Amino acid sequence: MGSMGANNSGQPTPVEHHFSGAGPELRSAHGYSKAGEPLSINRAPAKEIAPWAARVYSTRVDLDPGVEIKCGLISDAPVLRVLFSGSWTAQTRDGVGRYGPSALLFGPNTKRMAVTVRDSFATMGVWLKPGAMAALQGPEVSSTLDRIILYDHIYGDTEWGTSAQLLEWFDPAASPERWMRVAEKLIESLIERTGRVKPDPIIEEFDKEVFRDPNMQISDFADEHAIERRRLERMIKAAYGQTATQVLRRARALDIAAHLRGVADDREAEEAALRFFDQSHMIREFKAFFGITPRKFATTPQPFMTITLEARQARRLEALGRIDPDTPPPWRDPSIASFK
């Protein structure tokens, strides 16, 4: 999937592009995208934690000595991450952060977060669903936007969740699937400790509708679910840390970005483009979130961004019932990239 052009009506339409991939200095343990960028192993969470967790993933990439990757990421949900290796730098809301092996909470992003890693790296993470942070007695989501927070500052006063303890519970030499199963057990333990309070089902329905139609009218959704609009808007702000309008704008931009990186269903490309008034509208919105034009984004290597976008798109197709959780998404080549 390439960058977006415009058709005779002024609406953006997909056009092809060609660019170099990750290069020989970057070696992924879990296969590559069509553009040659690393992919993760990512899947739906175990059913025991599914009301709270959106996705689990792991990735491992080998770099030649001295190689540094400069990229960025945007996540629409909080991510509990364990960094097993690599020297990381990120431009957060609090300033430049530097991280070695540690357990961290990455808050949702309002725009691209610049990220750099030096040396080979391996990570494992759990995406949380909207509303799960409050249910798990974590910080207010709005206070985590564009931030990276050490676990010790969230759950460090209990037996669960300090960075050092979490690192001890993972074997760096274990398989990625083993990492993810350990993570699921830890999340299940946290759920038990915090009373098994589930996120509000209205927010779960709203989240699914964001995937289905990020051009929805909030008033229509409120009417269909028999909830007063202002109350719904307050619930959305509490669950996402942002207004409904901001959530929908970001979703439209993330869908376009996934198509540009080749990690989305090509059959939905035109639909994603038509969510914008015209080409100039799409470019303005895209630049607001990613800082560059869609064409530049499409022709510049984006390894971290691609990993994040792919996991979101896989979850999106599963949430909408368009693929089975055990079925690789349409952009995956089963011969070179393991999905589970």
C-alpha positions in Angstrom: 0.0 0.0 0.0 1.4 3.4 -0.9 1.0 7.1 -0.3 -2.3 8.8 -1.1 -3.1 10.7 -4.3 -6.3 12.5 -5.3 -9.0 11.4 -7.7 -11.0 13.7 -10.0 -13.4 14.4 -7.1 -10.6 15.7 -4.9 -10.9 12.7 -2.6 -7.6 11.0 -1.6 -7.0 7.7 -3.3 -4.2 5.2 -2.9 -1.2 5.1 -5.2 1.8 2.8 -5.3 5.2 3.7 -3.9 8.6 2.0 -3.6 11.2 2.5 -0.9 14.0 0.6 0.7 13.3 -1.6 3.8 15.1 -2.1 7.0 18.5 -3.1 5.5 20.9 -5.9 6.3 21.9 -4.4 9.6 18.5 -5.0 11.1 17.4 -8.7 11.7 13.9 -9.5 13.0 13.2 -12.8 14.8 9.5 -12.6 13.7 9.6 -11.8 10.1 9.2 -8.6 8.1 6.5 -6.4 6.5 6.3 -6.0 2.8 8.5 -3.0 3.2 11.2 -5.1 4.9 10.5 -3.7 8.4 10.4 -5.9 11.5 7.2 -7.4 12.8 6.2 -8.6 16.2 4.4 -11.7 17.4 1.1 -10.3 18.5 -2.2 -11.9 19.4 -5.5 -11.6 21.3 -5.0 -11.9 25.0 -6.1 -15.0 27.0 -9.9 -15.0 27.7 -9.3 -14.5 31.5 -7.9 -11.0 30.9 -9.7 -10.1 27.7 -12.1 -7.6 29.3 -9.1 -5.5 30.4 -6.4 -6.3 27.8 -6.5 -5.5 24.1 -3.4 -7.2 22.8 -0.2 -8.9 23.8 3.0 -8.8 21.7 6.7 -9.5 21.8 9.5 -8.5 19.4 13.2 -9.2 19.1 15.5 -7.4 16.7 19.3 -7.8 16.3 21.3 -4.8 15.2 25.0 -4.6 14.2 27.2 -3.0 16.8 26.9 0.8 16.9 23.7 0.8 14.8 21.0 3.2 16.1 17.4 3.3 14.9 15.6 6.6 15.0 11.8 6.3 14.7 8.7 7.1 16.6 5.4 5.6 17.6 1.8 6.5 18.3 -0.4 4.3 20.5 -4.1 4.8 21.0 -4.1 2.9 24.3 -1.8 2.5 27.4 0.8 -0.2 26.9 2.5 -2.1 29.8 6.0 -2.8 28.3 9.0 -4.7 29.5 12.3 -3.7 27.8 14.6 -6.7 28.0 17.5 -5.2 26.1 18.6 -2.2 24.1 19.4 1.4 25.1 16.3 3.5 24.6 15.6 7.2 24.3 12.2 8.9 24.0 10.9 12.4 23.7 8.1 12.4 26.3 5.8 15.1 27.7 8.3 15.2 30.6 11.3 15.8 28.4 13.9 13.3 27.0 13.8 10.0 28.8 16.5 7.3 28.7 15.7 3.7 29.5 17.6 0.4 29.8 16.1 -3.0 30.8 13.0 -2.0 32.8 9.2 -2.4 33.1 7.3 0.7 32.0 3.9 2.1 31.3 3.7 3.9 28.0 0.7 6.2 28.1 -1.5 6.8 25.0 -0.1 9.3 22.5 -1.7 12.5 21.3 0.9 12.7 18.5 4.1 10.9 17.3 6.6 10.2 20.1 10.1 10.2 18.9 12.0 7.1 19.9 15.6 6.0 19.4 17.2 2.6 20.3 20.8 1.6 20.1 22.0 -2.0 20.1 19.9 -5.2 19.7 16.6 -5.1 21.5 13.8 -7.3 22.7 10.5 -6.2 24.3 7.2 -7.6 25.4 4.0 -5.7 26.0 0.3 -5.7 26.9 -2.1 -3.1 25.4 -4.9 -2.2 27.8 -8.4 -1.5 26.7 -10.0 1.9 27.3 -11.3 2.1 30.8 -9.0 -0.6 32.0 -6.5 1.7 33.7 -9.1 3.0 36.1 -10.5 -0.5 36.7 -6.9 -1.7 37.6 -6.5 1.3 40.0 -3.8 2.9 37.9 -3.3 6.6 37.3 -5.8 8.7 35.4 -5.3 8.2 31.7 -5.1 11.9 31.1 -2.1 12.1 33.4 -0.2 9.5 31.3 -0.7 11.0 27.8 2.6 11.1 26.0 4.5 9.9 29.0 6.6 6.8 30.0 6.3 5.9 33.7 8.3 3.4 35.6 6.1 0.6 37.2 7.5 1.5 40.6 5.7 4.8 40.4 2.4 3.0 39.8 2.3 -0.3 41.7 5.6 -0.1 43.5 4.1 -0.1 47.0 2.6 -3.6 46.5 4.0 -7.0 45.9 3.0 -6.7 42.2 4.6 -4.5 39.7 8.0 -3.0 40.6 10.3 -2.9 37.6 12.9 -5.1 39.3 10.4 -7.7 40.3 8.9 -7.9 36.8 12.2 -8.3 35.2 13.0 -11.2 37.5 9.9 -13.0 36.5 10.9 -13.1 32.8 13.6 -15.3 31.4 15.3 -13.3 28.6 16.2 -16.5 26.9 12.7 -17.8 26.8 10.5 -17.9 23.8 8.2 -14.9 23.0 5.1 -17.0 23.6 6.5 -17.8 27.0 7.0 -14.1 27.7 3.4 -13.4 26.7 2.0 -16.2 28.9 3.9 -14.9 31.9 2.6 -11.4 31.2 -1.0 -12.7 31.0 -0.6 -14.4 34.4 0.8 -11.2 35.9 -2.2 -9.2 34.5 -4.6 -11.8 35.8 -3.0 -11.4 39.3 -3.3 -7.7 39.1 -7.0 -8.0 38.1 -7.6 -10.2 41.2 -5.8 -7.8 43.4 -7.9 -4.8 42.2 -11.2 -6.5 42.6 -12.0 -7.7 39.0 -13.8 -4.5 38.2 -14.4 -4.4 34.4 -14.4 -1.4 32.2 -17.9 0.0 31.4 -19.5 -2.0 28.5 -20.6 1.3 26.9 -16.9 2.2 26.4 -16.2 -1.2 24.9 -19.0 -0.6 22.4 -17.7 2.9 21.7 -14.2 1.5 21.1 -15.5 -1.0 18.6 -17.4 1.7 16.8 -14.3 3.8 16.6 -12.7 0.9 14.7 -15.8 0.5 12.5 -16.6 4.2 11.8 -14.2 6.9 13.1 -16.5 9.4 11.3 -19.4 8.5 13.6 -21.7 11.1 15.1 -21.4 11.1 18.9 -25.0 12.1 19.3 -26.1 9.1 17.1 -24.1 6.7 19.2 -25.5 8.2 22.4 -29.1 7.8 21.1 -28.5 4.2 19.9 -27.2 3.2 23.4 -29.8 5.2 25.4 -27.2 7.4 27.2 -27.2 11.1 27.6 -24.6 12.7 25.3 -22.8 14.7 28.0 -22.5 11.7 30.2 -21.1 9.7 27.4 -18.5 12.4 26.6 -17.4 12.4 30.2 -17.0 8.6 30.2 -15.0 8.8 27.0 -12.7 11.5 28.4 -12.1 9.4 31.5 -11.4 6.2 29.6 -9.2 7.7 26.8 -7.8 10.8 28.5 -9.0 12.8 25.5 -12.3 14.1 24.0 -14.4 11.9 21.7 -13.4 14.2 18.8 -9.7 13.8 19.5 -10.1 10.0 19.7 -11.9 9.9 16.3 -9.3 12.1 14.6 -6.5 10.0 15.9 -8.2 6.8 14.7 -8.6 8.1 11.2 -5.0 9.1 11.1 -3.8 5.7 12.4 -5.9 3.8 9.8 -4.3 5.9 7.0 -0.8 5.4 8.5 -1.3 1.6 8.6 -2.2 1.5 4.9 0.9 3.6 4.1 3.1 1.1 6.0 1.5 -1.9 4.3 0.0 -3.4 7.5 -3.7 -3.0 6.7 -6.3 -4.7 4.6 -5.9 -3.2 1.1 -9.6 -3.7 0.5 -10.3 -0.9 3.0 -7.9 1.6 1.6 -10.4 3.6 -0.4 -12.8 3.7 2.6 -10.1 5.0 4.9 -9.2 7.7 2.4 -12.8 8.8 1.9 -13.1 9.6 5.6 -11.4 13.0 4.8 -13.0 15.8 3.0 -10.3 16.0 0.4 -6.6 15.5 -0.1 -5.6 18.7 1.7 -7.7 17.8 4.7 -6.0 14.4 4.9 -2.5 15.9 4.7 -3.3 18.5 7.4 -4.7 15.9 9.7 -1.8 13.5 9.1 0.8 16.1 9.7 -0.9 17.1 13.0 -0.3 13.6 14.3 2.9 12.4 12.5 4.7 15.7 11.8 5.3 14.9 8.1 3.2 14.4 5.0 1.7 11.0 4.1 4.1 10.6 1.2 7.1 11.3 3.3 5.8 8.9 5.9 5.3 6.2 3.3 8.8 6.5 1.9 10.8 6.7 5.1 11.6 3.6 7.2 9.3 3.4 10.3 10.2 0.2 12.2 8.7 1.0 15.6 5.7 2.7 14.1 5.0 -0.3 11.8 5.1 -2.7 14.7 2.6 -0.6 16.7 0.3 0.0 13.7 0.2 -3.6 12.8 -0.8 -4.8 16.2 -3.6 -2.2 16.3 -4.9 -3.2 12.8 -4.9 -6.9 13.7 -6.9 -6.1 16.9 -9.2 -3.9 14.8 -10.0 -6.7 12.3 -10.6 -9.2 15.1 -12.8 -6.8 17.1 -15.0 -6.2 14.0 -15.2 -10.0 13.3 -13.4 -9.7 9.9 -10.7 -12.2 10.8 -10.6 -15.1 13.3 -8.0 -14.6 16.2 -6.2 -17.7 14.9 -6.0 -16.4 11.3 -3.1 -14.3 10.2 -4.3 -10.9 8.9 -4.3 -10.4 5.1 -1.0 -8.4 4.9 0.9 -11.3 6.6 2.9 -13.8 4.6 2.7 -17.0 6.6 5.9 -18.3 5.0 8.1 -15.5 6.4 6.2 -14.0 9.4 4.8 -15.9 12.3 1.7 -14.3 13.7 1.4 -16.4 16.9 
